[in-house]
Amino acid sequence: MKKGIYNILKANFLINSDAVNNWRFIVFCTLLAIIMIASSHSAERKVHQIARLNNEVRELRSEFVDRRSALMRIKMESTIINQLSGTGIAPSETPPFKIKVNIKE
């Protein structure tokens, strides 16, 4: 038991005659670890990008609602009458009527 732990601490498994297999396994494990780390970084980057885009969509949606409500207030007849009262333009006293054209064949 002591000898086994001592050999591991001295890294005898890396300099033995069959060390090539051990080195291959160590390199393989290292490559897998690098790929796993890169994959997790990529996934986290995408999660952060999705969160940022969701916040941007939320902000744009609220801005759209604000602009739409402002436009509806501007388009109201009372607002237009108030804005044009100083220019002398007033709403018509007579209501509009439809003109019907009869086509004779």
N, C-alpha and C positions, 0 to 999 in steps of 0.2 A: 504494500500500500504506500509506504513512504517512498519507495524507489519509483513507483509510478508517478506520483505527484512531483517528485524531484526531476524526473525525466521530462515531464510536461513543462515545468518551470524553466528548465535548461533548453527547451525546444528541440529535444533530440528527434522528435518526429519530423522535423523539417530538414534534418541533415542525414537521416538514415538512407539506406540503399533504395528503399521504396518511397522516398520522399516526393518523387514526381507526382504520384497519385494524390498525396496530401496537398501539394502546391496547386494542382489542378482544382481540387475541391475548394481550397481557400480562395483562389481567383474566381471560381464560379460563384461562391457565396458573396464575394465582394461585388461582383457585377450585378447579382440579383439585388443586393442592398442598394446599390446606386440607382438601379432602375426603379425600385420601390420608392426611394426618396424623391426622385424626379417626378414620378407619377403622382405622389401625394402633393407635391408643390404645385403641379399643374392643376390638380383638382381644387386645391385651396384658392388658386388664382381665379379659376372659373367661378367659384362660389362668391368670392369678393366682387367679381365683375357683375354677376347676376344681382347681387344685393345693391350695388351702385346703380345699375340700370333700373331696378325696381323703384329705388328712391327717385330717380330722375323721372320715371313715368308718373309716379304719384305727384311730383311737383308740377309737371306739365299738365296733368289732368286738373289739378286745382286751379292752375292759371287759366286753363280753358274755361272752366266753370265761372271764374271771376270775370273774364272778358265777355263771356256770353251774357251774364247777368247785366254787366255794364252796357252792352249793346242793346239789350232789351229795354233798359231804362232810357237810353238815348232815343230809341225809336218810338217811345210813347208819345201820343198826340199832345198831352199836356206839356211835356218837355219841349216839344217842337214849337208849340204856341208861345211858351215863355221865352224861348230863344229868339223868336221872330217878332216879338211884340215891339221892340224898339225900331224895327225897320219899316213898320207900317203894314206889313203883310198880316192878314187875319184869315181865319178859316171862312169858308163860304157860308153864307146864310141860307142858301137854297141847297137842298140835298141833290146829289147826282141822280140821273135817271138813265135808263137803258134806251138805246136807239135800236129799233128793230127794222131790219130791211127785208122787205118781201121781194123775193125773186120770182118774176113771172116768166114762164117758159112759153 
